[in-house]
């Protein structure tokens, strides 16, 4: 079905957002949602812009997490520029801050935490009435998520500590989904030049970070000197589990492979901790595994180490050290390191601003 509905959500609300997406699609309304529709290696910023331009309406999944999300605010601005209707859908009884007050003042919003079935039907009616979205005939009603499932998803989506509800600068991402770096990195208000750097840097992280790890893993498997076959086998099984969206199983297998010293598994495990895929976000753990792999010459892990130093995440901020690690990865033609070193030159972060070097 055509994906006329763009679903905007905070990274921590991914599960409830997917539940809403599934419920709408079981009712014949096609949706676009980043956690499913951005393919591995895709550029999040570009694909989100294209999806908004192709949509007829934006559903804003609103919660305490959304209240603190700068990325959602950007998506709402893009929706306005493209003359799209925005329908706020509250999954938590939260008062919108000033940035969202206008949307709630001028729109009919839907509260999904009251009566799921009634509220979903009201949402469908609004999509038809205000945006001309026409449902298509699909399957049977039994496949639609029930209220109990929604309650569980909502509870998991909003049961966070006050510290967790602070804006977390990009989620995530995963190779197939992610959020953006702004949903992963700690809250910070850098100078304007650094904000530009972070914005450009985010696309490189999502598009190249994990892809670089996978490509490098494939290349290393053909070299004459390889880790023991057991570690390689565990790593390959982890990739298979990841393709089946079994993130917990993938992490378990990656850890076994990483414990055997396989650099590709160590790097991949570092990215999982970086993005919170199958494990909690933990930049300290990400740095631990990145360093193990980076010390073995893995360029994707060297990129990860460089990024953590540049952002001061899991380690003291150190631009010089960050650039040093990015250079090591770039010298091995690691795409993540190459691209982000280019961003550093383009923005003058840790190196003199130099457009020629950035292009190179």
C-alpha positions as CSV (number, residue, x, y, z in Angstrom):
1,X,0.0,0.0,0.0
2,X,1.1,3.6,-0.5
3,X,2.9,5.1,2.5
4,X,1.1,8.4,2.8
5,X,1.5,8.6,6.6
6,X,4.9,9.6,8.0
7,X,5.3,8.6,11.7
8,X,7.5,10.9,13.7
9,X,8.7,9.6,17.1
10,X,11.4,9.9,19.7
11,X,14.0,7.1,19.6
12,X,12.9,5.8,23.0
13,X,9.3,5.5,21.8
14,X,10.3,3.2,18.9
15,X,8.3,0.2,20.2
16,X,5.0,2.0,20.7
17,X,5.5,3.8,17.4
18,X,5.9,0.5,15.6
19,X,2.7,-0.7,17.4
20,X,0.8,2.3,16.1
21,X,2.3,1.7,12.6
22,X,1.2,-2.0,12.6
23,X,-2.3,-1.1,13.8
24,X,-2.8,1.5,11.1
25,X,-1.5,-0.9,8.4
26,X,-3.8,-3.6,9.6
27,X,-6.6,-1.1,9.0
28,X,-5.4,-0.5,5.5
29,X,-3.4,2.7,5.9
30,X,0.2,2.6,4.7
31,X,2.9,4.2,6.9
32,X,6.5,5.2,6.6
33,X,8.6,4.7,9.7
34,X,12.3,5.1,10.0
35,X,13.0,2.1,12.2
36,X,11.7,-0.2,9.4
37,X,11.9,1.7,6.1
38,X,15.5,3.0,6.1
39,X,17.6,0.2,4.7
40,X,21.1,-0.7,5.8
41,X,23.6,2.0,4.8
42,X,20.8,4.5,4.1
43,X,21.3,8.2,4.9
44,X,18.8,9.0,7.6
45,X,18.6,12.7,6.9
46,X,18.1,12.3,3.2
47,X,15.6,9.5,3.4
48,X,13.5,11.3,6.1
49,X,13.3,14.4,3.9
50,X,12.2,12.3,0.9
51,X,9.6,10.4,3.0
52,X,8.1,13.7,4.3
53,X,7.8,15.1,0.9
54,X,6.1,11.9,-0.3
55,X,3.6,11.9,2.6
56,X,0.2,13.4,3.0
57,X,0.1,13.6,6.7
58,X,2.5,13.3,9.7
59,X,1.5,11.5,12.9
60,X,3.4,12.9,15.9
61,X,3.8,10.2,18.5
62,X,3.9,12.4,21.6
63,X,5.4,11.6,25.0
64,X,7.8,12.9,27.5
65,X,10.6,11.7,25.3
66,X,9.1,13.5,22.3
67,X,8.8,16.7,24.3
68,X,12.6,16.7,24.6
69,X,13.4,15.6,21.0
70,X,15.1,18.2,18.8
71,X,14.9,15.7,15.8
72,X,11.1,15.6,16.1
73,X,11.0,19.4,16.0
74,X,13.0,19.4,12.8
75,X,10.6,16.9,11.3
76,X,7.6,19.1,12.2
77,X,9.2,22.1,10.6
78,X,9.8,20.1,7.4
79,X,6.2,19.0,7.5
80,X,5.1,22.6,7.7
81,X,7.3,23.5,4.8
82,X,5.7,20.8,2.7
83,X,2.2,21.9,3.8
84,X,1.4,18.6,5.6
85,X,-1.2,18.1,8.2
86,X,0.3,17.1,11.6
87,X,-1.9,14.9,13.9
88,X,-0.5,14.7,17.4
89,X,-1.1,11.3,19.0
90,X,-0.4,11.2,22.8
91,X,0.8,7.9,24.2
92,X,1.4,9.5,27.6
93,X,-0.5,12.2,29.5
94,X,2.2,14.9,29.1
95,X,1.8,18.6,28.6
96,X,3.6,19.8,25.5
97,X,6.3,22.4,25.9
98,X,6.4,25.7,24.0
99,X,7.9,24.1,20.9
100,X,4.9,21.8,20.5
101,X,2.2,24.0,22.0
102,X,1.2,25.4,18.6
103,X,0.6,22.0,17.1
104,X,-1.7,21.0,20.0
105,X,-3.5,24.4,19.9
106,X,-4.4,24.2,16.2
107,X,-4.9,20.4,15.8
108,X,-7.3,17.8,17.1
109,X,-5.0,15.4,18.9
110,X,-5.8,11.7,19.8
111,X,-5.1,10.2,23.2
112,X,-4.1,6.5,22.8
113,X,-3.8,5.8,26.5
114,X,-7.5,6.1,27.1
115,X,-9.4,3.6,24.9
116,X,-7.2,2.0,22.3
117,X,-9.8,0.7,19.8
118,X,-11.9,3.8,20.0
119,X,-8.9,6.1,19.7
120,X,-7.4,4.2,16.7
121,X,-10.7,4.4,14.9
122,X,-10.8,8.2,15.6
123,X,-7.3,8.5,14.3
124,X,-8.2,6.6,11.1
125,X,-11.3,8.9,10.7
126,X,-9.0,12.0,11.0
127,X,-6.6,10.6,8.4
128,X,-9.4,10.1,6.0
129,X,-11.1,13.5,6.8
130,X,-8.2,15.9,7.0
131,X,-5.6,14.3,4.7
132,X,-7.7,12.3,2.2
133,X,-5.9,9.0,3.1
134,X,-8.0,6.2,1.9
135,X,-7.7,2.7,3.6
136,X,-7.2,-0.3,1.4
137,X,-8.6,-3.7,2.2
138,X,-6.1,-5.9,4.0
139,X,-6.2,-9.2,6.0
140,X,-8.5,-9.6,9.0
141,X,-9.1,-7.6,12.1
142,X,-7.6,-10.3,14.4
143,X,-4.1,-9.3,13.3
144,X,-4.5,-5.9,14.8
145,X,-2.6,-5.3,18.1
146,X,-4.9,-5.6,21.1
147,X,-5.2,-3.2,24.0
148,X,-3.0,-5.4,26.2
149,X,-0.2,-5.4,23.7
150,X,-0.4,-1.6,23.3
151,X,-0.4,-1.1,27.1
152,X,2.8,-3.2,27.4
153,X,4.4,-1.3,24.5
154,X,3.4,2.1,26.0
155,X,4.5,1.1,29.5
156,X,7.9,0.1,28.1
157,X,8.2,3.2,26.0
158,X,7.5,5.6,28.8
159,X,8.9,3.8,31.9
160,X,12.2,5.6,32.1
161,X,13.9,7.5,34.9
162,X,14.0,11.3,34.9
163,X,17.6,11.2,33.7
164,X,16.6,9.1,30.7
165,X,13.9,11.6,29.6
166,X,16.5,14.3,29.0
167,X,17.2,14.9,25.4
168,X,19.7,12.4,24.0
169,X,21.4,13.6,20.9
170,X,20.6,10.3,15.3
171,X,18.9,6.4,18.2
172,X,19.3,3.9,15.8
173,X,20.5,3.1,14.9
174,X,21.0,-0.1,13.7
175,X,22.2,-1.0,10.3
176,X,18.5,-1.2,9.4
177,X,17.2,1.5,11.5
178,X,18.5,4.3,13.9
179,X,17.8,6.8,14.7
180,X,19.9,9.5,14.4
181,X,23.0,10.5,16.4
182,X,21.0,13.1,18.3
183,X,19.1,10.3,20.0
184,X,22.2,8.5,21.1
185,X,24.8,11.1,22.2
186,X,24.6,12.9,25.6
187,X,22.6,16.2,25.9
188,X,24.8,19.2,25.0
189,X,24.5,22.7,23.7
190,X,27.7,23.2,21.7
191,X,28.7,26.4,19.9
192,X,27.2,27.0,16.5
193,X,30.3,25.6,14.6
194,X,30.1,22.4,16.6
195,X,26.3,22.0,16.1
196,X,27.0,22.1,12.4
197,X,29.7,19.5,12.9
198,X,27.3,17.2,14.9
199,X,24.6,17.6,12.2
200,X,26.9,16.6,9.4
201,X,28.6,14.0,11.5
202,X,25.3,12.2,12.2
203,X,24.6,11.2,8.6
204,X,28.1,9.7,8.4
205,X,27.6,7.7,11.5
206,X,24.3,6.2,10.4
207,X,25.2,5.6,6.8
208,X,28.7,4.3,7.2
209,X,29.5,3.2,10.8
210,X,28.1,-0.3,10.8
211,X,28.3,-0.8,7.1
212,X,32.0,-0.2,7.4
213,X,32.2,-2.8,10.1
214,X,30.4,-5.4,7.9
215,X,32.4,-4.6,4.7
216,X,35.6,-4.8,6.7
217,X,34.5,-8.1,8.2
218,X,33.9,-9.6,4.8
219,X,37.3,-8.4,3.5
220,X,39.1,-9.8,6.5
221,X,37.5,-13.2,6.1
222,X,39.4,-13.7,2.9
223,X,42.8,-12.8,4.2
224,X,45.4,-15.5,4.8
225,X,45.7,-14.8,8.5
226,X,42.3,-15.2,10.1
227,X,40.9,-15.7,13.6
228,X,40.0,-19.2,14.6
229,X,37.1,-20.7,12.7
230,X,34.9,-20.9,15.8
231,X,35.0,-17.1,16.3
232,X,34.2,-16.5,12.6
233,X,31.3,-19.0,12.7
234,X,29.9,-17.2,15.8
235,X,30.2,-13.9,14.0
236,X,28.4,-15.1,10.9
237,X,25.6,-16.6,13.0
238,X,25.3,-13.2,14.8
239,X,24.8,-11.6,11.4
240,X,22.2,-14.1,10.5
241,X,20.4,-13.4,13.8
242,X,20.6,-9.7,13.2
243,X,19.0,-10.2,9.7
244,X,16.1,-12.0,11.5
245,X,15.8,-9.0,13.8
246,X,16.9,-11.2,16.8
247,X,19.0,-8.5,18.3
248,X,19.4,-10.2,21.7
249,X,20.6,-13.4,20.0
250,X,22.9,-11.4,17.7
251,X,24.5,-9.7,20.7
252,X,25.0,-12.9,22.6
253,X,26.7,-14.5,19.6
254,X,28.8,-11.4,19.0
255,X,30.0,-11.4,22.6
256,X,31.1,-15.0,22.3
257,X,33.0,-14.2,19.1
258,X,34.5,-11.0,20.6
259,X,35.6,-12.9,23.7
260,X,37.6,-15.1,21.4
261,X,39.4,-12.0,20.1
262,X,37.7,-11.6,16.7
263,X,38.1,-7.9,15.8
264,X,35.1,-7.7,13.6
265,X,32.8,-9.0,16.4
266,X,34.4,-6.6,18.9
267,X,33.8,-3.7,16.5
268,X,30.2,-4.8,15.9
269,X,29.6,-5.2,19.6
270,X,30.9,-1.7,20.1
271,X,28.5,-0.3,17.6
272,X,25.6,-2.2,19.4
273,X,26.5,-0.5,22.6
274,X,26.9,2.8,20.8
275,X,23.4,2.6,19.3
276,X,21.7,0.6,22.1
277,X,20.9,-2.3,19.8
278,X,20.0,-5.4,21.8
279,X,21.9,-3.8,24.8
280,X,21.5,-0.6,26.7
281,X,23.2,2.5,25.4
282,X,26.6,2.5,27.1
283,X,29.4,4.6,25.6
284,X,31.9,3.2,28.1
285,X,31.3,-0.3,26.9
286,X,31.3,0.9,23.3
287,X,34.8,2.4,23.9
288,X,36.0,-0.8,25.5
289,X,35.1,-3.0,22.5
290,X,36.1,-0.4,20.0
291,X,39.5,-0.2,21.5
292,X,40.0,-4.0,21.5
293,X,39.2,-4.1,17.8
294,X,40.9,-0.8,16.9
295,X,44.2,-2.0,18.5
296,X,44.0,-4.9,16.0
297,X,43.7,-2.4,13.1
298,X,39.9,-2.6,12.5
299,X,39.1,0.7,10.7
300,X,35.4,0.7,11.6
301,X,36.3,0.5,15.3
302,X,39.0,3.2,14.9
303,X,36.2,5.4,13.5
304,X,34.1,4.6,16.6
305,X,37.0,5.5,18.9
306,X,37.6,8.7,17.1
307,X,33.9,9.6,17.3
308,X,33.7,9.0,21.0
309,X,36.7,11.2,21.6
310,X,35.3,14.0,19.5
311,X,32.0,13.9,21.3
312,X,33.4,13.3,24.8
313,X,31.1,10.2,25.2
314,X,32.4,7.5,27.4
315,X,35.8,9.3,27.5
316,X,37.0,12.8,28.1
317,X,36.5,15.0,25.0
318,X,39.7,15.3,23.0
319,X,39.6,16.6,19.4
320,X,43.3,15.8,18.8
321,X,42.9,12.2,19.8
322,X,39.6,11.9,17.9
323,X,41.2,13.1,14.7
324,X,44.2,10.8,15.3
325,X,41.9,7.7,15.4
326,X,39.9,8.8,12.4
327,X,43.1,9.2,10.4
328,X,44.1,5.6,11.3
329,X,40.8,4.3,10.0
330,X,40.9,6.6,6.9
331,X,44.5,5.4,6.1
332,X,43.0,1.9,5.7
333,X,40.2,3.2,3.5
334,X,37.6,2.7,6.2
335,X,34.5,4.5,4.8
336,X,33.2,5.6,8.2
337,X,36.6,7.2,9.2
338,X,37.1,8.7,5.7
339,X,33.7,10.3,5.6
340,X,33.9,11.7,9.1
341,X,37.4,13.0,8.7
342,X,36.0,14.8,5.7
343,X,33.3,16.3,7.9
344,X,35.9,17.4,10.4
345,X,37.8,19.3,7.7
346,X,34.6,20.8,6.3
347,X,33.7,22.2,9.7
348,X,37.1,22.8,11.1
349,X,36.6,20.4,14.0
350,X,40.0,19.3,15.4
351,X,41.8,20.4,12.2
352,X,42.1,23.6,10.3
353,X,39.0,24.2,8.1
354,X,40.0,23.0,4.6
355,X,37.4,22.4,1.8
356,X,40.0,20.8,-0.5
357,X,40.9,18.2,2.2
358,X,37.3,17.7,3.0
359,X,36.5,16.9,-0.6
360,X,39.5,14.6,-0.8
